[in-house]
């Protein structure tokens, strides 16, 4: 299998190196696999409680319902997570996730090593349900890593010391509360500020009263015209802002390309990019893309997106929804491959049921545990 096939299929597991020996599936072992109990699965919902009300240009919330998906096979368990954006932005709701996962029956598969066939089955079963697929994808990858007793980043040949800094996000609130949130985030060297309302300048000015740290700004489609966006960005260029996410609505791609020609801050696609098929049409309008497992359908698709965007000369950010340590730790396994990280969703909640990846002085620290590296708290 050449490198192109390796990347296209996420990674090859027909032969792996473990404990210094080459483990190859033999006909006798393949026959034994038939006797292995079928894959068991279960899922359940969980309400994550936010430390502060979460407000972006589209709306607010105090809780985020996620769905955990667990598989078990050959005495090994794998855990995944489905998390959603606010206001069903991508056509999925907690009910559609629940419905999709309720239909999943993996008993026809003898082992999660049949992941290619499993993903094809899931796509036929629930087309377009990317968050549900992400939960299954993460659970299978977690199982694979645990079965092989290796962290995913190591299975992909990545260096855990090359993880980037992660931003800490300050959601929209009154300027006074946003100043307090900024002071609470003292350990993070880079902050991400949500904007997209009429008082953007007031918000940034207030934050600049309490910190001179580099800022990244996310408008979440909040600026509705290219002229308004140009005016805001020109002002932000003098405020120590490193990049802008999704300045205009997704429907305004040509306007975003117009804007890009007139500003000196890199523009990153967020809502405009969901999966691999979106990237080709974006590289003239954006300098980079923000990849989220819950939008693209999991780790396998995210890895393809990273290499495709690189081939087009684009920068890579990896972001998140409001998620537990399950989703965040999964995404973090790919972080040595990216330029920017916004993997703080688990840090915004007060009742995360799992532990996994950590952020120390802003830097992502990957666990050495196998799979995605999470444990029950």
N, C-alpha and C positions, 0 to 999 in steps of 0.2 A: 504494500500500500504506500503510494507516494504522499508527499506533504499535502498536496491539494486534496486528495481523498481524505487524509487525516483530519484536516480542518473542516471539510464539508460534512463529515459525519461526527464532528465534535471530538471524538478520540477513539482510537482503535482498542478494543478490549479482547480481541481473539487471542492475543498473547501478551502477557504483562510480566514485568520483572518484579518479583517480590522476594524478600529475604535472600537476595543473591542468586535465586534460581529462576529459570524461565518456565513459567507455568503455561502449558499448552493444553487445550481441550482435546482429549483423545476420543476415539469412537466409543471406548468402554465407558468413559466419563459421561459422554453425551447420552448413552443408554441409561446410565444411572440417574441422569437428570430427570428422566421421564417419571422416575419413582418419587421425586421430590414433591412435597405438597404444593399445591397451586399457590399463587401469590394472594395473600389476604390484604385487604385494605379497609380503612375506616376514615371518617372525617368528622369534624366537629367545629362549631363556631365559637368564637371567643371575642369579648368586647375589650379592646384596649382602651384604657383611660388616659386621656391626654393631661399632661401637667399644666398646660395652659390652653385656653380656647385657640383652636387652629383656624386662622382666617387667611384666605387668599382672595384673589380678585373675583373668584366665582362663588364663594360662600364660606360658611363657618361650621365647625363641629367641635364637640367636646369628647366624643368617643369615636372609635373606628372599629368596626366589626371585621375580623379576619376569619378565615377558615383554614384550619390545619388538616393536612391529609397525610396519613401514615400507611406505609406498606410494610409487610412482614413476609419474609421468605428465607428458608434455610437457616432459621434461627437468628436472622439479622433484621433490624428495623431501619427504615428510612423515613424522615419527616420532611414535609414541605408545607408551604403556606400560600394562600391566595389573599391578596389585599387589593382594595379598590380605591380609586380617586374619589373626590367629592362629586356629588350630583350626577353620578352615573355617566361621567364625561365620555367614556369609551364604550357605551352601550352595554355595560355589564352592571349587575346589581348583586347584592348578597343573595337574592333569591335565584338569579340565574346561575351563580356559582354553586349554590346548594343543589339546584336541579341537575346541573351538569355532573357534579361529583357523585350524586345519588345514583346516576345511571352507570357509573363505572363498575365493571366486573372484570377483574384481571385473572380470574380462575382458569381461563383458557391458556394462559401463558405459564410455562413451567419455571421461568426464572426472569428477574429484572434485566439480565444480560440481553434479553430480547427487546431492548429499549426501542430500537427502530420500529419494530412491528407494533409495540405498545403505543408509541406516539402517533403512528398512522391510524391506529384504532381510535385513539382519543379524538383526533381531528375529524374523523368521520362521525363520531358519536356526538360531539359538541363543537361544531365549526364556529370559529370566531370567539370562543370563550377563552381568551388568552390568560386571564388570571387563574382560572381553573386548571388550564394546561400547565401553567407555571408551577402550581402546587404539586402536580403529579411529576413534572420534570425535576423539580428540586428534590422530591422524595426519592426518586429513582437514582439521581446522581449521589444523594447522600448514602443510599444503600450500596451503590457501587464502591464508593470510597471506603465505607465501613467493611464491606466484604473483602476488599483488597488491603484493608488496614493502612490506608494512606489518605492524607488530606487531598482534596481535589486540586488545589493549586500545584501540589507536587506531581500529581498524576498528569497535569498539563505541562509540566516542565517549567513552572514559573518560580521566580525568586521572591520569597515572602518579604525580603528586605526592601523591595522596590515598590511597595505600596505607597500611594500618594497621601497627602493630607486630605482630610474630609472637612467640608464646611459644616457649620452648625447653623440651622435655619431660624431666622427671626420672622415669625408670621406677622401679618398686618394686625395692628392694634392702635391704640392711641399713642402718640409720640412718647408720652411719659412711660407707658408700660413697655414700649419697645426699647426705650433707654434702659429700663430695669432688666429686661431680658438680655440685652447686650452685656450688661455688667455681670449677669449670672453666667454668661458664656465666656468668662475670662480665660479659661484654659484653651480655647480654640483660637488658633492664629488667623483663621480666615472665616468670615461670616457670609451667609447668604441671606439677602434681605428680600422679602416679598413686597412687591409694589403693584401698581396697576390701577390705582384710584386717583382721585383728584388732588390728594395732599401728598403726593410722592416726594416733592421737594422738602416739605415740612418734615417728613419721616427721616429722610437721609440727613437733613441738617441736624435733627435731634440726635441721631445716632453718632454723628460726627462730633457732638459735644462730649461724648464719653469714650470714644475710641478712634484711633487712627489706623486700625487694622485694614488690610485689603478687604474689599467687599465684592461679592458677586450678586447680581440683581436678577430677580425672576419676575417678569411682568405677567406670566400666565395668561397671555392673550389680552391683557387689560387695556392696552393702548389700541384704540380703534381706527386710527388713521396713520398713514405713513408720516404726515406732517407733524402730528402730535408726538409720535414716537421719535422723530428726528430732533424735535425741540428738547424732549426729556433726555435723550441720550447725549446730546451735546453738552447739556448741563452736567450729567453724570460723569462725563469724561474728565472733568476737573475735580471729581470727588473721590479719587482713588478706587474706582470700580474696574475690576479686571475683565468682566464679561457680562453679557446680557442674555438671559434665556427668554425665548418666545416673546419677542416684543409685540407682534401683531397676531391676529387670529389666523388659524391654519388656512383659511380660504384666501388669504392675502399673500400668496407666495411671490407673485411678481412685485408687489409692493415691498416685500421683505428684501428682495434682490436690489431694488432701488435704494432702500435704506442702507443696505450693506455697503454700497458704493460711496456713501456719504458720511460714514462714521469711522472712528478709529478704535472702537471696542469690538472684539469678536462677538458674533451673534451665534447662539446655540439653539438648535431645534429641540423642543420638548414635546408639546402636544402635536407638532407636525410629524413626528416620527414614532411609529409604533413597532414596525418590524422591518425585516430585511428589504422588502419590496419598496419601502418609502425612500431609501437612501439615495438612489440614483437621481431622483428629481429635486433633491434638496441641496446638492453641493454648490450650485450657483448662487443660492440665496443665504446659506449659512456657512459659518466657519467650522462648526462642529455639531455633534448630536449628543443628546442625553438619552442613554439606554436605560430602560427600566424593565426588570424581569417580568413584572406584572402586566406590562403592555405588550411585550414581545412574545411571551409564552415560555420563558425559562432560560436556563443556562446555555442549552444547545444553540438556540436562535441568537442569543446575545453574543456568543463567540463568533458566529458567522457575521453578525453586524459589525463587530469590532474590526475584523480583517477586511471587510468590504469598505468601510469608511476609511480605513488606513490607505487602501489602494486608491481612493479618490482624494487623498491628501487632506482629510478632515481630522479634526481633533475629537477626542473621545471623553465624554463625561459619563459616569454611571450614577444614576439617581435612584430614588425609591418613593414609595407611598408611605403612609403611616403603617409601619410593619413591626413585628416582633424581631427578636434576634435570629429567628429562623430565616426569614427572607433576606435580612441584611447580611447575615453571615454567608448565605449562598452567593449573593452578588459580590461580596468582598473577595471571594475566591478568585475572581477575575481581575481584581483591582491592580495587580502588577502590570497589566496590559494597557492601562488607561492613563489619561493626562490629568483629569480632575475627578474628584469624588464628592458626592453629596449623599453619603450613606449614614444618615443620622436618625432615621425614622424610629428606631428602637430607643433612642435617647430622649425622645419627646414624650414617652409614655411612662406611667408610674407603676404598672402591673405586668411587666413583661414576664411571661412564664418560663422563658428559656434564657440561658446565657450562651455566649459564643464569642464572636469577634469583639475586640475592644478598640477604643480610640484613646490614645495616650498623647497628650499635648497636641491633639489634632491629627496625629498620624494613625492610620489603620494598622492594627496589630492582629495578624491572623493567628488563630489557635493551631496547635499541632495535633489536635484530635482528628481522627479520620473522618472522611466525608466532608460535610459542611462545618463540622466542628462545634455543634451545639449540644447542650445538656439541659435537662429539666432543672429549673432553679430550685 
